[in-house]
């Protein structure tokens, strides 16, 4: 990730007194200075952000799997994918550490994190990015100095995850919020989930207290999602072919698969297992092979090609399994029609 470096200074939206967000670019880094008011105190954060990291999130977005319209068959890994991205975790830890140094208790640490994110100006994507919908990674929100509800929730979730604090995502009609659980927090209203109290957090502006739900959402249904700190590995483009089988010699088989890691985090100890089963009378196991694959980084894609030998003289079932340390096992199977020559 390379980019040219230009020095500049800009002020991003001072929307009320005692708040400022200043970004300078210097030696390939963004220096972010943000100040805001928490209760009667003036607070500030100073952050150094690698410009290449910001450019990566700006430009390499094809692996985003966030969906605005969720259906019953879709478990939204995209929420985790851009809230817990592997590459900005050190920055989120640094923010959590600075907030912890300011706080005198766990509840105050949470309140400081909430007040920090709330103090970033709310901006519609159509105004701030010039497009109708744009999902910001936390790094983008910090540099841009603004965001809408899902952008600010993503930033707060990333910070809370590194503290670490117990929280959930709350999906409402055309809105996103957070529920945070902490025994030291006190509020009149809460959501009971898995026998724990979660207090609603509205990130859009500083006027909302923890536990206070905007009136327009009092009667709205809320869907609850838990962030999953595991990569979302997808198998795509499965191909198989073989040479003709002779009477005395096995056929050379070639298997190809495209793997995409949508994140968050890299997949390690990847293994590919293949089983070729005859669909004749005895359902014989014709071949069984296991291959070790290289780790796959977050946001990366790779084509894997493996070869093996087997007798193929009738219809077969090809079974594929992908395993790794951080992911659940994934399976794929397909029928190989022998009547269609030896290329499948």
The 8 nearest C-alpha neighbors of each residue, nearest first, counted from 0:
[[1, 51, 2, 55, 54, 52, 50, 58],
 [2, 0, 51, 3, 54, 50, 55, 4],
 [1, 3, 4, 0, 51, 54, 50, 27],
 [2, 4, 5, 1, 27, 50, 51, 26],
 [3, 5, 27, 2, 6, 26, 25, 24],
 [6, 4, 7, 3, 24, 25, 27, 26],
 [7, 5, 24, 25, 4, 8, 23, 26],
 [6, 8, 24, 23, 5, 9, 25, 22],
 [9, 7, 23, 22, 24, 10, 6, 21],
 [8, 10, 22, 21, 11, 7, 23, 20],
 [9, 11, 21, 20, 12, 22, 8, 13],
 [10, 12, 20, 144, 21, 9, 13, 143],
 [13, 11, 14, 10, 120, 20, 19, 144],
 [14, 12, 19, 15, 18, 11, 20, 16],
 [13, 15, 12, 120, 16, 18, 19, 119],
 [16, 14, 13, 18, 17, 19, 12, 118],
 [15, 17, 18, 14, 13, 19, 35, 36],
 [16, 18, 35, 36, 15, 19, 34, 41],
 [19, 17, 35, 34, 16, 15, 13, 36],
 [20, 18, 34, 13, 33, 21, 35, 17],
 [19, 21, 33, 11, 32, 10, 144, 34],
 [22, 20, 10, 32, 31, 9, 11, 33],
 [21, 23, 31, 30, 9, 8, 32, 29],
 [24, 22, 8, 30, 29, 7, 25, 31],
 [23, 25, 29, 6, 28, 7, 30, 22],
 [24, 26, 28, 27, 6, 29, 23, 30],
 [27, 25, 28, 24, 4, 6, 29, 5],
 [26, 28, 50, 25, 4, 49, 24, 29],
 [29, 27, 49, 50, 25, 48, 26, 24],
 [28, 30, 24, 48, 23, 47, 50, 31],
 [31, 29, 47, 23, 22, 46, 24, 28],
 [30, 32, 22, 46, 45, 21, 29, 47],
 [33, 31, 45, 21, 20, 44, 22, 30],
 [32, 34, 20, 44, 43, 19, 31, 21],
 [35, 33, 43, 18, 19, 42, 44, 20],
 [36, 34, 18, 42, 17, 41, 43, 118],
 [35, 37, 41, 40, 42, 38, 17, 39],
 [36, 38, 40, 39, 41, 114, 35, 42],
 [37, 39, 40, 36, 41, 114, 111, 42],
 [40, 38, 37, 36, 41, 42, 35, 17],
 [41, 39, 37, 38, 36, 42, 35, 43],
 [40, 42, 36, 35, 37, 39, 43, 34],
 [43, 41, 35, 34, 36, 40, 37, 44],
 [42, 44, 34, 33, 35, 45, 41, 32],
 [45, 43, 33, 32, 46, 34, 42, 97],
 [44, 46, 32, 31, 33, 43, 47, 30],
 [47, 45, 31, 30, 48, 44, 32, 94],
 [46, 48, 30, 29, 31, 28, 49, 45],
 [49, 47, 29, 28, 50, 46, 30, 52],
 [48, 50, 28, 52, 51, 29, 27, 53],
 [49, 51, 28, 53, 52, 27, 29, 48],
 [52, 50, 54, 49, 53, 0, 55, 1],
 [53, 51, 55, 49, 50, 54, 56, 48],
 [52, 54, 50, 56, 55, 51, 139, 57],
 [53, 55, 57, 51, 52, 56, 58, 50],
 [56, 54, 52, 58, 53, 57, 59, 51],
 [55, 57, 53, 54, 58, 59, 60, 52],
 [58, 56, 54, 55, 53, 59, 60, 139],
 [57, 59, 55, 56, 60, 54, 61, 53],
 [60, 58, 55, 56, 61, 57, 62, 54],
 [59, 61, 62, 63, 58, 56, 57, 55],
 [60, 62, 63, 59, 64, 298, 58, 261],
 [61, 63, 261, 60, 298, 64, 59, 260],
 [64, 62, 61, 60, 65, 77, 261, 80],
 [65, 63, 77, 62, 66, 76, 261, 80],
 [64, 66, 77, 63, 78, 67, 75, 76],
 [67, 65, 68, 64, 69, 77, 75, 78],
 [66, 68, 69, 65, 173, 132, 75, 174],
 [67, 69, 66, 70, 173, 65, 73, 75],
 [70, 68, 67, 66, 73, 71, 75, 74],
 [69, 71, 73, 72, 68, 74, 75, 66],
 [70, 72, 73, 69, 74, 75, 68, 222],
 [73, 71, 70, 74, 69, 75, 68, 76],
 [74, 72, 70, 71, 75, 69, 76, 66],
 [73, 75, 76, 72, 71, 69, 70, 77],
 [74, 76, 77, 73, 78, 65, 66, 69],
 [77, 75, 79, 78, 80, 74, 231, 64],
 [76, 78, 65, 64, 80, 75, 79, 81],
 [77, 79, 76, 80, 81, 65, 75, 82],
 [78, 80, 82, 226, 77, 76, 83, 81],
 [81, 79, 77, 263, 262, 78, 84, 82],
 [80, 82, 84, 136, 79, 83, 78, 77],
 [83, 81, 153, 79, 157, 80, 84, 78],
 [84, 82, 79, 81, 263, 157, 80, 85],
 [85, 83, 263, 81, 86, 80, 82, 87],
 [84, 86, 264, 88, 263, 87, 83, 297],
 [85, 87, 84, 88, 89, 52, 264, 297],
 [86, 88, 90, 89, 85, 84, 91, 138],
 [87, 89, 91, 90, 85, 86, 92, 84],
 [90, 88, 92, 91, 87, 93, 86, 85],
 [91, 89, 93, 87, 92, 88, 94, 48],
 [90, 92, 88, 94, 158, 93, 89, 95],
 [93, 91, 95, 89, 90, 161, 94, 96],
 [92, 94, 90, 96, 91, 95, 89, 97],
 [95, 93, 91, 97, 96, 92, 98, 90],
 [96, 94, 92, 98, 93, 97, 162, 158],
 [95, 97, 93, 99, 94, 98, 92, 100],
 [98, 96, 94, 100, 99, 95, 93, 101],
 [97, 99, 101, 95, 100, 96, 108, 94],
 [98, 100, 96, 102, 101, 97, 108, 95],
 [99, 101, 97, 98, 102, 96, 103, 108],
 [102, 100, 98, 99, 97, 103, 108, 111],
 [103, 101, 108, 99, 107, 104, 100, 98],
 [102, 104, 107, 101, 105, 108, 99, 100],
 [105, 103, 107, 106, 102, 108, 99, 183],
 [106, 104, 108, 107, 109, 103, 183, 102],
 [105, 107, 109, 108, 104, 183, 184, 110],
 [108, 106, 110, 104, 109, 105, 102, 111],
 [107, 109, 105, 102, 111, 106, 110, 99],
 [110, 108, 112, 106, 107, 111, 113, 105],
 [109, 111, 107, 113, 112, 108, 114, 106],
 [112, 110, 114, 108, 113, 109, 107, 115],
 [113, 111, 109, 115, 110, 114, 108, 116],
 [112, 114, 110, 116, 111, 115, 117, 109],
 [113, 115, 117, 111, 116, 112, 118, 110],
 [116, 114, 112, 118, 113, 117, 111, 35],
 [115, 117, 113, 118, 114, 119, 151, 155],
 [116, 118, 204, 205, 202, 114, 119, 115],
 [117, 119, 115, 116, 205, 114, 120, 204],
 [120, 118, 145, 117, 116, 144, 121, 115],
 [121, 119, 145, 118, 122, 146, 14, 12],
 [122, 120, 146, 147, 145, 203, 119, 204],
 [121, 123, 146, 147, 145, 127, 120, 124],
 [122, 124, 126, 125, 147, 127, 121, 146],
 [125, 123, 127, 128, 126, 132, 131, 130],
 [124, 126, 129, 130, 131, 123, 128, 127],
 [125, 127, 124, 123, 129, 128, 122, 130],
 [126, 128, 124, 125, 129, 122, 123, 146],
 [129, 127, 124, 130, 125, 126, 133, 123],
 [128, 130, 125, 126, 127, 124, 131, 132],
 [131, 129, 125, 128, 132, 124, 133, 126],
 [130, 132, 125, 124, 133, 129, 128, 123],
 [133, 131, 124, 130, 134, 125, 128, 123],
 [134, 132, 124, 135, 131, 130, 128, 125],
 [135, 133, 150, 136, 132, 149, 65, 124],
 [136, 134, 150, 139, 140, 137, 133, 146],
 [135, 137, 139, 138, 81, 140, 134, 56],
 [138, 136, 154, 140, 139, 153, 135, 141],
 [139, 137, 141, 136, 140, 53, 142, 87],
 [138, 140, 142, 136, 137, 141, 135, 143],
 [139, 141, 143, 137, 138, 142, 144, 145],
 [142, 140, 144, 138, 139, 143, 137, 145],
 [141, 143, 139, 144, 140, 138, 31, 22],
 [144, 142, 140, 145, 141, 139, 11, 146],
 [143, 145, 141, 142, 140, 11, 119, 20],
 [144, 146, 120, 119, 143, 140, 121, 122],
 [147, 145, 122, 150, 121, 151, 140, 148],
 [146, 148, 122, 121, 150, 123, 149, 151],
 [147, 149, 151, 150, 203, 175, 152, 202],
 [148, 150, 152, 151, 175, 147, 153, 134],
 [151, 149, 153, 146, 135, 147, 148, 152],
 [150, 152, 154, 148, 153, 149, 146, 147],
 [151, 153, 149, 155, 154, 150, 156, 148],
 [154, 152, 82, 156, 150, 151, 155, 149],
 [153, 155, 137, 151, 157, 152, 156, 158],
 [154, 156, 152, 158, 157, 153, 159, 151],
 [157, 155, 159, 153, 158, 154, 152, 160],
 [156, 158, 154, 160, 82, 155, 159, 83],
 [159, 157, 155, 91, 161, 160, 156, 95],
 [160, 158, 156, 162, 164, 161, 163, 157],
 [159, 161, 163, 157, 158, 162, 164, 156],
 [160, 162, 163, 158, 159, 92, 95, 91],
 [163, 161, 159, 95, 160, 164, 158, 92],
 [162, 164, 161, 160, 159, 165, 158, 95],
 [165, 163, 159, 162, 160, 166, 180, 161],
 [164, 166, 180, 179, 163, 167, 181, 159],
 [165, 167, 179, 178, 180, 164, 177, 168],
 [168, 166, 178, 225, 177, 224, 179, 169],
 [169, 167, 177, 224, 223, 176, 178, 225],
 [168, 170, 223, 176, 177, 222, 175, 221],
 [171, 169, 175, 222, 221, 174, 223, 168],
 [170, 172, 174, 221, 175, 173, 220, 169],
 [171, 173, 174, 170, 219, 220, 221, 175],
 [174, 172, 171, 175, 170, 67, 68, 148],
 [175, 173, 171, 172, 170, 148, 176, 149],
 [174, 176, 170, 149, 169, 171, 148, 152],
 [177, 175, 169, 201, 200, 168, 152, 170],
 [178, 176, 168, 200, 169, 167, 199, 179],
 [177, 179, 199, 197, 198, 167, 166, 200],
 [180, 178, 166, 197, 198, 165, 177, 167],
 [181, 179, 197, 165, 196, 166, 198, 178],
 [180, 182, 183, 184, 179, 106, 165, 197],
 [183, 181, 184, 180, 185, 106, 196, 105],
 [182, 184, 181, 106, 185, 105, 104, 180],
 [185, 183, 182, 181, 106, 186, 180, 198],
 [186, 184, 183, 187, 182, 210, 209, 198],
 [185, 187, 210, 188, 184, 209, 198, 189],
 [186, 188, 210, 189, 185, 211, 198, 209],
 [189, 187, 210, 186, 198, 190, 211, 199],
 [188, 190, 198, 197, 196, 210, 191, 199],
 [191, 189, 197, 196, 192, 198, 188, 199],
 [190, 192, 196, 195, 194, 197, 189, 193],
 [191, 193, 194, 195, 190, 196, 197, 223],
 [192, 194, 195, 191, 196, 197, 190, 223],
 [195, 193, 192, 191, 196, 197, 190, 180],
 [196, 194, 192, 191, 193, 197, 180, 190],
 [195, 197, 191, 190, 180, 189, 192, 198],
 [198, 196, 180, 179, 178, 190, 189, 191],
 [199, 197, 189, 210, 178, 179, 180, 190],
 [198, 200, 178, 210, 177, 209, 211, 212],
 [201, 199, 177, 209, 178, 176, 210, 202],
 [200, 202, 176, 203, 207, 199, 177, 212],
 [203, 201, 117, 204, 151, 200, 152, 116],
 [202, 204, 117, 148, 201, 121, 147, 205],
 [203, 205, 117, 206, 202, 118, 207, 121],
 [206, 204, 117, 207, 118, 114, 203, 202],
 [205, 207, 204, 208, 117, 203, 201, 202],
 [208, 206, 205, 201, 211, 204, 209, 202],
 [209, 207, 211, 210, 206, 200, 201, 205],
 [208, 210, 200, 211, 199, 198, 207, 186],
 [211, 209, 199, 198, 186, 188, 208, 200],
 [212, 210, 208, 209, 207, 199, 213, 200],
 [211, 213, 214, 210, 199, 217, 216, 201],
 [214, 212, 215, 216, 211, 217, 201, 207],
 [213, 215, 217, 216, 212, 218, 211, 219],
 [216, 214, 213, 217, 218, 219, 212, 172],
 [215, 217, 219, 214, 218, 213, 212, 171],
 [218, 216, 214, 219, 215, 212, 213, 220],
 [217, 219, 216, 220, 215, 214, 221, 212],
 [220, 218, 216, 217, 221, 171, 172, 215],
 [219, 221, 171, 222, 218, 172, 216, 170],
 [222, 220, 171, 170, 169, 219, 223, 172],
 [221, 223, 170, 169, 171, 224, 220, 168],
 [224, 222, 169, 168, 221, 170, 167, 225],
 [225, 223, 168, 167, 226, 169, 222, 170],
 [226, 224, 167, 168, 227, 223, 166, 79],
 [225, 227, 79, 228, 224, 78, 167, 168],
 [228, 226, 229, 79, 225, 76, 230, 78],
 [227, 229, 226, 263, 79, 83, 230, 264],
 [230, 228, 227, 325, 263, 326, 231, 264],
 [231, 229, 262, 263, 264, 232, 326, 261],
 [230, 232, 261, 262, 260, 233, 229, 76],
 [233, 231, 260, 259, 230, 261, 234, 258],
 [232, 234, 259, 258, 235, 260, 231, 261],
 [235, 233, 258, 257, 259, 256, 232, 236],
 [236, 234, 257, 237, 258, 256, 233, 259],
 [235, 237, 257, 256, 238, 234, 255, 258],
 [236, 238, 256, 235, 255, 257, 239, 234],
 [239, 237, 255, 254, 256, 236, 240, 343],
 [240, 238, 254, 343, 253, 255, 237, 241],
 [241, 239, 342, 343, 253, 252, 254, 341],
 [242, 240, 252, 251, 341, 342, 253, 250],
 [241, 243, 250, 251, 341, 244, 252, 240],
 [244, 242, 341, 250, 245, 241, 340, 251],
 [245, 243, 250, 249, 310, 311, 242, 248],
 [246, 244, 248, 247, 243, 249, 250, 310],
 [245, 247, 248, 244, 249, 310, 312, 243],
 [248, 246, 245, 249, 244, 310, 250, 309],
 [247, 249, 245, 246, 244, 250, 310, 309],
 [248, 250, 310, 309, 244, 308, 251, 245],
 [251, 249, 244, 309, 242, 308, 310, 243],
 [250, 252, 308, 242, 241, 307, 249, 253],
 [253, 251, 241, 307, 306, 308, 240, 250],
 [252, 254, 306, 240, 239, 305, 241, 251],
 [255, 253, 239, 305, 304, 238, 306, 252],
 [256, 254, 304, 238, 303, 237, 239, 305],
 [257, 255, 237, 303, 236, 302, 238, 235],
 [256, 258, 302, 235, 236, 301, 234, 303],
 [257, 259, 234, 301, 300, 233, 235, 302],
 [258, 260, 300, 233, 232, 299, 261, 301],
 [261, 259, 232, 298, 262, 297, 299, 231],
 [260, 262, 231, 298, 62, 297, 259, 232],
 [263, 261, 230, 297, 264, 80, 231, 260],
 [262, 264, 80, 230, 84, 85, 83, 297],
 [265, 263, 85, 262, 297, 230, 84, 296],
 [264, 266, 296, 297, 295, 267, 230, 262],
 [265, 267, 295, 294, 325, 323, 296, 230],
 [266, 268, 294, 269, 324, 323, 265, 295],
 [269, 267, 323, 324, 270, 294, 266, 292],
 [270, 268, 323, 292, 267, 322, 291, 294],
 [271, 269, 291, 322, 292, 290, 321, 323],
 [270, 272, 321, 290, 289, 320, 291, 273],
 [271, 273, 289, 320, 319, 288, 290, 321],
 [274, 272, 319, 288, 287, 318, 289, 320],
 [275, 273, 287, 318, 286, 317, 276, 319],
 [274, 276, 317, 286, 285, 316, 284, 318],
 [277, 275, 284, 316, 315, 285, 283, 282],
 [278, 276, 315, 282, 283, 279, 314, 284],
 [277, 279, 282, 315, 314, 276, 280, 316],
 [280, 278, 282, 277, 281, 313, 314, 283],
 [279, 281, 282, 278, 283, 277, 313, 314],
 [280, 282, 283, 279, 278, 277, 284, 276],
 [283, 281, 277, 278, 279, 280, 276, 284],
 [282, 284, 277, 281, 276, 285, 278, 279],
 [283, 285, 276, 286, 275, 277, 282, 274],
 [286, 284, 275, 276, 283, 309, 277, 310],
 [287, 285, 275, 274, 284, 309, 288, 276],
 [286, 288, 274, 273, 275, 289, 285, 284],
 [287, 289, 273, 272, 286, 274, 290, 307],
 [290, 288, 272, 271, 273, 291, 270, 287],
 [289, 291, 271, 270, 272, 292, 288, 305],
 [292, 290, 270, 269, 271, 289, 293, 268],
 [293, 291, 269, 270, 290, 294, 271, 268],
 [292, 294, 295, 269, 291, 268, 267, 270],
 [295, 293, 267, 266, 269, 268, 296, 292],
 [294, 296, 266, 265, 299, 293, 260, 297],
 [297, 295, 265, 299, 298, 266, 294, 264],
 [296, 298, 262, 265, 264, 299, 260, 263],
 [297, 299, 261, 260, 62, 262, 296, 300],
 [300, 298, 296, 297, 260, 259, 295, 301],
 [301, 299, 259, 258, 260, 298, 302, 257],
 [300, 302, 258, 257, 303, 259, 299, 295],
 [301, 303, 257, 256, 258, 304, 255, 300],
 [304, 302, 256, 255, 257, 301, 305, 258],
 [303, 305, 255, 254, 302, 256, 306, 253],
 [306, 304, 254, 253, 255, 303, 307, 290],
 [305, 307, 253, 252, 254, 304, 251, 308],
 [306, 308, 252, 251, 253, 309, 305, 288],
 [309, 307, 251, 250, 252, 249, 306, 310],
 [308, 310, 249, 250, 286, 285, 311, 251],
 [311, 309, 249, 250, 244, 312, 285, 308],
 [310, 312, 313, 244, 309, 250, 315, 337],
 [313, 311, 310, 337, 244, 314, 277, 315],
 [312, 314, 337, 311, 315, 277, 279, 278],
 [313, 315, 337, 336, 278, 335, 277, 316],
 [316, 314, 277, 335, 278, 276, 334, 313],
 [315, 317, 334, 276, 275, 333, 335, 318],
 [316, 318, 275, 333, 332, 274, 334, 315],
 [319, 317, 332, 274, 273, 331, 316, 275],
 [318, 320, 273, 331, 330, 272, 332, 317],
 [319, 321, 330, 272, 329, 271, 331, 322],
 [322, 320, 271, 329, 328, 270, 272, 330],
 [323, 321, 328, 270, 269, 320, 329, 271],
 [324, 322, 269, 268, 326, 325, 267, 270],
 [323, 325, 267, 268, 326, 266, 322, 269],
 [326, 324, 323, 229, 266, 230, 267, 327],
 [325, 327, 323, 324, 230, 229, 328, 322],
 [328, 326, 329, 322, 325, 323, 324, 321],
 [329, 327, 322, 321, 326, 330, 320, 323],
 [328, 330, 321, 320, 327, 322, 331, 319],
 [331, 329, 320, 319, 321, 328, 332, 318],
 [330, 332, 319, 318, 320, 333, 329, 317],
 [331, 333, 318, 317, 319, 330, 316, 334],
 [332, 334, 317, 316, 335, 318, 331, 315],
 [333, 335, 316, 315, 336, 317, 332, 314],
 [334, 336, 315, 314, 316, 337, 343, 333],
 [337, 335, 314, 338, 339, 334, 315, 343],
 [336, 338, 314, 313, 339, 340, 335, 341],
 [339, 337, 336, 340, 314, 313, 341, 335],
 [338, 340, 337, 336, 341, 342, 343, 335],
 [341, 339, 338, 342, 337, 343, 243, 336],
 [340, 342, 241, 243, 242, 343, 337, 339],
 [343, 341, 240, 340, 241, 339, 242, 239],
 [342, 240, 239, 335, 341, 336, 339, 241]]
